[in-house]
Amino acid sequence: MTVRSGRRRGQLAEDATSAPKAAPTPRAAPDPTPAPSPVWSALTLLPNPLPEIALANVDTSVRFLGREISLPVLLLEPQSSEALGPVAALAQSRSLPLSIGDVGALATDPALPASLQGLRLRAPDTILLGEIPATTLVPQPDQPARDLDRLAEATHQAGLSGLIVRLDFDQAALAGNATPDATGALDAIAALIRRLRLPVLVRCASGLARHTARGLVERGVAGLLVAGTGPIPTAGGSGTPSPEQAQPRTLATVFAGWGIPTVAAIRMLRSVGAPVISDGAVETGLDAAKAIALGADLIALTPPAASEDTLTAWLDTFTAEMRAAMFLAGALRIGGLRQIPFVATGETREWLEAAESLWRTDVGD
């Protein structure tokens, strides 16, 4: 497989003094092609140069939470809150689900449900999900647990379609917060599901052991967002300091790479009984196709903070890339991608072999 090259540097114009009457050479336009992702570049789908399908017939639609969506994509909240409205409009026009970000204050801020209703008006038919930290569901040394009945009531008032529980106990432990307490968290998530009567998903940023995932699914969790190894935020910002910064050794720096790679996290959780959503590191439609071949059901994507027209063009590009990957691999539908053989190299191969061994042990193969 040909791996895309990184961004090209703009070419400097020739010295104007060497040709005083010549117009200066313009800088080369920036290359919009994303740099190859280190997560996915070590993975190659087996090409099929005789796919026996028509590109026009490639179907990217799937079902998620009981509805048909046009792409196996969950849109995440953009970095700028001001861009959330255009992203909601995009989700509505393309029949895609959207996570609107942290709504942990639903149970304590009476004004928040009403303020979110405006977003629902922009996306009346969209699956809208809000996110809450798991540390708020069980008592912590510095705060009581949220009232689940009030949280459920406020979620319905806000017009949300469900909630995502973010497992943040590891982040709390490494960010210098008061000692986090995860006692009873699994039962608290189950209680939330019973009271809410809407889908509840779980999000984890460091990978998720299969036995833990099974426990969540058995209690009614409707989906799992899993990311892999990456920096964990500290009290002062990013958990990965630059080499120039003299940083004292802390829990956050020692555990900056805590977790397992995304590819292994996805592979280990396939067929666990609920949709597995690859959360993070996907830049292109080709990356997304690789994630699905590994076992992901959906891809979580963070849109750029941009106008509706720019967002539409961004999603069109992603869709075209994914359809091309499916056609070149011979997959007519999303489910067909899971049947496509792939080749992994280097450390990625070692992690996938370990994930495969753990998967076989769990399923009894």
C-alpha positions as CSV (number, residue, x, y, z in Angstrom):
1,M,0.0,0.0,0.0
2,T,1.3,3.4,-0.8
3,V,1.4,5.6,2.3
4,R,0.6,9.2,1.9
5,S,3.4,11.6,2.3
6,G,3.4,14.3,5.0
7,R,2.8,18.0,4.4
8,R,5.2,19.6,1.9
9,R,7.0,22.8,3.0
10,G,6.2,25.9,1.0
11,Q,8.9,26.8,-1.5
12,L,10.7,30.1,-0.9
13,A,10.7,32.6,-3.7
14,E,13.9,33.2,-5.4
15,D,15.9,36.2,-4.3
16,A,14.3,39.2,-5.9
17,T,17.7,40.9,-6.2
18,S,18.8,38.3,-8.7
19,A,16.1,39.2,-11.1
20,P,14.9,42.7,-10.2
21,K,12.3,42.9,-12.9
22,A,10.8,39.5,-12.4
23,A,7.7,38.9,-10.4
24,P,8.4,37.1,-7.1
25,T,7.6,33.4,-7.2
26,P,4.6,32.7,-5.1
27,R,4.8,30.2,-2.2
28,A,3.5,26.8,-2.9
29,A,0.0,26.3,-1.6
30,P,-0.2,24.2,1.5
31,D,-0.9,20.5,0.9
32,P,-4.2,19.6,2.5
33,T,-3.4,15.9,2.6
34,P,-3.2,14.8,6.2
35,A,0.1,13.4,7.4
36,P,0.0,9.6,7.7
37,S,-1.3,8.6,11.1
38,P,1.3,6.6,13.2
39,V,-1.7,4.6,14.5
40,W,-2.8,3.4,11.1
41,S,0.2,3.6,8.8
42,A,1.5,0.2,10.0
43,L,-1.7,-1.5,8.9
44,T,-2.5,-2.3,5.3
45,L,-5.8,-3.7,3.9
46,L,-5.3,-6.4,1.3
47,P,-6.2,-4.8,-2.1
48,N,-8.6,-6.3,-4.5
49,P,-7.9,-5.0,-8.0
50,L,-10.9,-7.0,-9.4
51,P,-13.6,-6.2,-6.8
52,E,-16.6,-7.2,-9.0
53,I,-18.7,-4.3,-7.6
54,A,-19.5,-0.8,-8.8
55,L,-18.2,2.2,-6.9
56,A,-21.6,3.9,-7.3
57,N,-23.2,1.0,-5.4
58,V,-20.9,1.1,-2.4
59,D,-23.1,1.5,0.7
60,T,-21.8,3.3,3.8
61,S,-25.0,3.3,5.8
62,V,-25.3,1.4,9.1
63,R,-27.7,1.1,12.0
64,F,-26.9,2.7,15.3
65,L,-29.1,2.9,18.4
66,G,-32.0,1.6,16.4
67,R,-31.7,4.1,13.6
68,E,-30.1,4.1,10.1
69,I,-27.3,6.6,9.7
70,S,-25.5,7.5,6.5
71,L,-22.0,6.8,7.6
72,P,-20.5,4.7,10.5
73,V,-19.5,8.0,12.2
74,L,-20.3,9.6,15.5
75,L,-19.5,13.3,15.3
76,L,-17.9,14.7,18.4
77,E,-18.2,18.2,19.7
78,P,-15.8,20.7,18.0
79,Q,-13.1,22.4,20.0
80,S,-14.9,25.7,19.8
81,S,-18.3,25.7,21.4
82,E,-19.4,28.4,18.9
83,A,-19.1,25.8,16.1
84,L,-21.5,23.3,17.7
85,G,-24.5,24.8,15.9
86,P,-23.1,24.3,12.4
87,V,-22.0,20.8,13.4
88,A,-25.5,20.0,14.6
89,A,-26.9,21.2,11.3
90,L,-24.4,19.0,9.5
91,A,-25.5,16.0,11.6
92,Q,-29.1,16.7,10.8
93,S,-28.5,17.0,7.0
94,R,-26.4,13.9,6.9
95,S,-28.3,11.7,9.3
96,L,-25.3,11.3,11.7
97,P,-25.3,11.0,15.5
98,L,-23.6,13.8,17.5
99,S,-22.0,14.0,20.9
100,I,-22.4,17.6,22.2
101,G,-19.8,17.2,24.9
102,D,-19.8,17.6,28.7
103,V,-23.3,18.0,30.2
104,G,-22.2,17.0,33.7
105,A,-24.0,20.1,35.1
106,L,-27.5,18.8,34.0
107,A,-28.4,17.6,37.5
108,T,-27.2,20.8,39.2
109,D,-27.8,23.7,36.7
110,P,-31.6,24.3,36.2
111,A,-30.9,26.5,33.1
112,L,-28.8,24.0,31.2
113,P,-31.7,21.8,29.9
114,A,-33.4,24.8,28.4
115,S,-30.2,26.1,26.8
116,L,-29.7,22.7,25.1
117,Q,-33.2,22.7,23.6
118,G,-32.1,25.3,21.0
119,L,-29.5,22.8,19.8
120,R,-32.3,20.2,19.4
121,L,-34.2,22.6,17.3
122,R,-31.3,22.7,14.8
123,A,-31.1,19.0,14.7
124,P,-34.7,17.7,15.4
125,D,-34.1,14.2,14.0
126,T,-30.5,13.7,15.1
127,I,-29.2,11.3,17.8
128,L,-27.9,13.8,20.3
129,L,-25.7,12.5,23.1
130,G,-24.3,14.3,26.1
131,E,-21.3,13.3,28.1
132,I,-20.9,13.0,31.9
133,P,-17.9,12.0,34.0
134,A,-18.1,8.7,35.8
135,T,-16.6,10.3,38.9
136,T,-19.9,12.2,39.4
137,L,-21.9,9.0,39.6
138,V,-20.4,7.7,42.8
139,P,-19.4,9.6,46.0
140,Q,-15.9,11.2,45.9
141,P,-13.9,12.5,48.8
142,D,-14.8,16.1,47.9
143,Q,-18.3,15.7,46.5
144,P,-21.4,13.6,46.8
145,A,-22.8,11.6,43.9
146,R,-25.2,13.2,41.5
147,D,-28.9,12.6,42.0
148,L,-29.7,10.1,39.2
149,D,-33.4,10.8,39.2
150,R,-32.7,14.5,38.7
151,L,-30.0,13.7,36.0
152,A,-32.5,11.5,34.1
153,E,-35.2,14.2,34.3
154,A,-32.9,16.9,33.1
155,T,-31.6,14.7,30.2
156,H,-35.2,14.3,28.9
157,Q,-35.9,18.0,29.4
158,A,-32.8,18.9,27.3
159,G,-34.1,16.7,24.4
160,L,-31.0,14.4,24.5
161,S,-31.2,10.9,23.0
162,G,-28.9,9.4,25.5
163,L,-25.7,9.9,27.6
164,I,-22.1,8.9,27.3
165,V,-20.4,8.1,30.7
166,R,-16.7,9.0,30.5
167,L,-14.5,6.8,32.6
168,D,-12.3,9.5,34.1
169,F,-11.0,7.7,37.3
170,D,-7.5,7.3,35.7
171,Q,-7.4,10.9,34.7
172,A,-8.4,12.0,38.2
173,A,-5.7,9.9,39.8
174,L,-3.0,11.3,37.5
175,A,-4.1,14.9,37.4
176,G,-3.4,15.7,41.0
177,N,-7.0,15.7,42.1
178,A,-8.2,14.3,45.4
179,T,-8.0,10.5,45.6
180,P,-10.7,9.2,43.2
181,D,-13.0,6.5,44.4
182,A,-14.4,4.1,41.8
183,T,-16.2,1.9,44.3
184,G,-19.7,1.0,43.1
185,A,-19.2,2.7,39.7
186,L,-20.4,-0.3,37.7
187,D,-23.6,-0.5,39.7
188,A,-24.1,3.2,39.4
189,I,-23.9,3.0,35.6
190,A,-26.5,0.2,35.7
191,A,-28.7,2.3,37.9
192,L,-28.4,5.3,35.6
193,I,-29.5,3.0,32.7
194,R,-32.6,1.9,34.6
195,R,-33.6,5.4,35.5
196,L,-32.8,7.1,32.2
197,R,-34.6,4.7,29.9
198,L,-32.4,6.0,27.1
199,P,-29.2,4.6,25.6
200,V,-26.1,5.0,27.8
201,L,-22.7,4.5,26.2
202,V,-19.3,4.4,28.0
203,R,-16.1,6.1,26.9
204,C,-12.6,5.2,27.8
205,A,-9.4,6.9,26.7
206,S,-6.8,4.2,27.6
207,G,-8.4,1.0,26.2
208,L,-10.8,-1.3,27.9
209,A,-10.3,-4.9,29.1
210,R,-12.7,-7.3,27.5
211,H,-14.0,-8.6,30.8
212,T,-14.8,-5.1,31.9
213,A,-16.5,-4.4,28.6
214,R,-18.6,-7.5,29.0
215,G,-19.6,-6.4,32.5
216,L,-20.8,-3.1,31.1
217,V,-22.7,-4.7,28.2
218,E,-24.4,-7.2,30.6
219,R,-25.7,-4.2,32.6
220,G,-27.2,-2.6,29.5
221,V,-24.5,-0.3,28.1
222,A,-25.4,0.4,24.5
223,G,-22.0,1.2,23.1
224,L,-18.3,1.5,23.9
225,L,-16.1,4.4,22.8
226,V,-12.5,3.2,23.0
227,A,-9.3,5.1,22.4
228,G,-5.8,3.9,23.0
229,T,-2.5,5.0,24.4
230,G,-2.1,8.8,24.7
231,P,-1.3,11.6,27.0
232,I,-3.4,12.0,30.1
233,P,-4.2,15.7,31.0
234,T,-2.5,17.1,34.1
235,A,-3.6,19.9,36.3
236,G,-1.5,22.3,34.2
237,G,-2.6,21.1,30.7
238,S,-1.1,18.5,28.4
239,G,0.4,15.4,30.1
240,T,3.3,15.3,27.6
241,P,5.8,18.1,28.2
242,S,8.1,19.2,25.4
243,P,11.8,18.1,25.6
244,E,12.8,21.7,26.3
245,Q,10.7,21.9,29.5
246,A,12.4,20.9,32.7
247,Q,9.6,19.0,34.5
248,P,9.7,17.3,37.8
249,R,8.8,13.6,37.7
250,T,5.1,13.3,38.5
251,L,2.5,10.6,38.2
252,A,1.2,12.3,35.0
253,T,4.7,12.2,33.3
254,V,5.4,8.6,34.4
255,F,2.0,7.4,33.1
256,A,1.8,9.7,30.1
257,G,1.6,6.7,27.8
258,W,-0.7,4.6,30.0
259,G,-3.0,2.3,28.1
260,I,-2.9,0.1,25.1
261,P,-2.8,1.2,21.4
262,T,-6.1,2.0,19.7
263,V,-5.7,-0.9,17.2
264,A,-5.4,-3.4,20.0
265,A,-8.2,-1.9,22.0
266,I,-10.6,-2.2,19.0
267,R,-9.4,-5.7,18.1
268,M,-9.8,-7.1,21.6
269,L,-13.4,-5.8,21.9
270,R,-14.9,-6.9,18.6
271,S,-18.2,-8.9,18.9
272,V,-18.4,-8.0,22.6
273,G,-22.2,-7.5,22.3
274,A,-22.5,-3.7,21.8
275,P,-21.2,-1.3,19.1
276,V,-17.5,-0.6,19.5
277,I,-16.6,3.0,18.4
278,S,-13.0,3.9,17.6
279,D,-12.4,7.1,19.4
280,G,-9.5,9.2,18.3
281,A,-6.6,9.2,15.8
282,V,-8.8,8.7,12.7
283,E,-8.0,11.4,10.1
284,T,-9.1,10.0,6.8
285,G,-11.7,7.7,5.3
286,L,-8.9,5.1,4.8
287,D,-8.1,5.2,8.5
288,A,-11.8,4.6,9.2
289,A,-11.9,1.6,6.9
290,K,-8.9,0.1,8.6
291,A,-10.5,0.6,12.0
292,I,-13.7,-1.2,10.9
293,A,-11.6,-4.0,9.4
294,L,-10.1,-4.5,12.9
295,G,-13.6,-4.7,14.4
296,A,-14.9,-1.2,15.1
297,D,-18.5,-0.6,14.3
298,L,-18.3,3.2,14.2
299,I,-15.7,5.9,14.1
300,A,-15.7,9.0,16.4
301,L,-14.7,12.1,14.4
302,T,-14.0,15.6,15.7
303,P,-15.1,18.1,13.0
304,P,-13.1,21.3,12.4
305,A,-14.5,24.6,13.8
306,A,-15.8,25.9,10.5
307,S,-18.7,27.2,8.5
308,E,-21.5,24.8,7.3
309,D,-20.1,24.9,3.8
310,T,-16.6,24.0,5.0
311,L,-17.9,21.3,7.2
312,T,-19.9,19.9,4.3
313,A,-16.8,19.8,2.1
314,W,-14.8,18.2,4.9
315,L,-17.4,15.4,5.3
316,D,-17.7,14.9,1.6
317,T,-13.9,14.3,1.4
318,F,-14.0,11.9,4.2
319,T,-16.9,10.0,2.7
320,A,-15.2,9.8,-0.7
321,E,-12.1,8.4,0.9
322,M,-14.0,5.8,2.7
323,R,-16.0,4.7,-0.3
324,A,-12.8,4.5,-2.3
325,A,-11.2,2.3,0.4
326,M,-14.2,0.0,0.4
327,F,-14.2,-0.3,-3.4
328,L,-10.4,-0.9,-3.6
329,A,-10.8,-3.7,-1.0
330,G,-13.9,-5.2,-2.6
331,A,-16.3,-4.4,0.2
332,L,-19.8,-3.4,-1.0
333,R,-21.1,-2.7,2.5
334,I,-19.6,-1.7,5.8
335,G,-20.0,-5.3,7.1
336,G,-17.9,-6.5,4.2
337,L,-14.9,-4.5,5.5
338,R,-14.7,-6.8,8.5
339,Q,-14.0,-9.7,6.1
340,I,-11.1,-8.0,4.4
341,P,-7.7,-9.4,5.3
342,F,-5.0,-7.0,6.5
343,V,-1.3,-7.0,7.2
344,A,0.3,-5.3,10.2
345,T,4.0,-4.6,10.7
346,G,6.3,-3.8,13.6
347,E,5.0,-3.1,17.1
348,T,1.4,-2.8,15.7
349,R,1.6,-6.5,14.7
350,E,2.8,-7.5,18.2
351,W,0.0,-5.6,19.8
352,L,-2.6,-7.1,17.5
353,E,-1.3,-10.6,18.1
354,A,-1.6,-10.0,21.9
355,A,-5.1,-8.7,21.5
356,E,-6.1,-11.7,19.3
357,S,-4.7,-14.0,22.0
358,L,-6.8,-12.3,24.7
359,W,-9.8,-12.3,22.5
360,R,-9.6,-16.0,21.9
361,T,-9.1,-16.7,25.6
362,D,-12.3,-14.8,26.4
363,V,-14.5,-16.3,23.7
364,G,-13.2,-19.8,24.4
365,D,-11.8,-20.5,20.9
